[in-house]
């Protein structure tokens, strides 16, 4: 088994789990389908992921967990261990759920911080998987999941295969248009892309801050002049 076949099997396994979860709910969740309902949907799916695998043990997926409740910033929405004997693989996988309202399908979601990925790799792991879904509102404002153009309700994608148009924004977070197709690359090629994108992000920040620094004297000169005018106005008001 080669690495690409192994990765496709893992994505297919997770897609099947989430598709079965949606089917069990008739593709309908009792959650208000607002434009910003993604976090609530993710919470619901995290719990469902763990419950489903506890009730339906999988030959390759084990130890499923949802994000810790009550924490404001979690490195994953769900995680699991994945064992594939044919590839001699057994490791921790992190997963992020990205549910997008159909009318906002041209969105650019945040996909994780660079330092989170660096730490994950330095801790001896690699694969971070995104689970993409689309939803819309029913007449009674519940969440109804929609199939993608290919008829599937769930798309799974590794961070390493993210479209080359990805950028790291000032937050900093990986960010890419949700409609951009995945692009297969090796783990080593991903590190090369990661390095370039992180460097570009840092360069943009430095350029912006350098410009701000260059403008600082002029801006504070203007502030000083404005303060003199303010002081004069107060003095004249006392007369």
Secondary structure, DSSP 8 states (H G I E B T S, - for coil): --HHHHHHHHHHHHHHHHHHHHHHTTTEESS---TT-HHHHHHHHHHHHHHHHHHS--SSEEEEEE--TT-S--S-SEEEEEEEGGGTEEEEEEEEEEEEEGGGTT---B---HHHHHHHHHTT---EEEEEEEEEE-TTS-EEEE--TTS-S-EEEEGGG--TT-EE-TT--EE--TTS------HHHHHHHHHHHHHHHHHHHHHHHHHHHHTHHHHHHHHHHHHHHHHHHHHHHH-
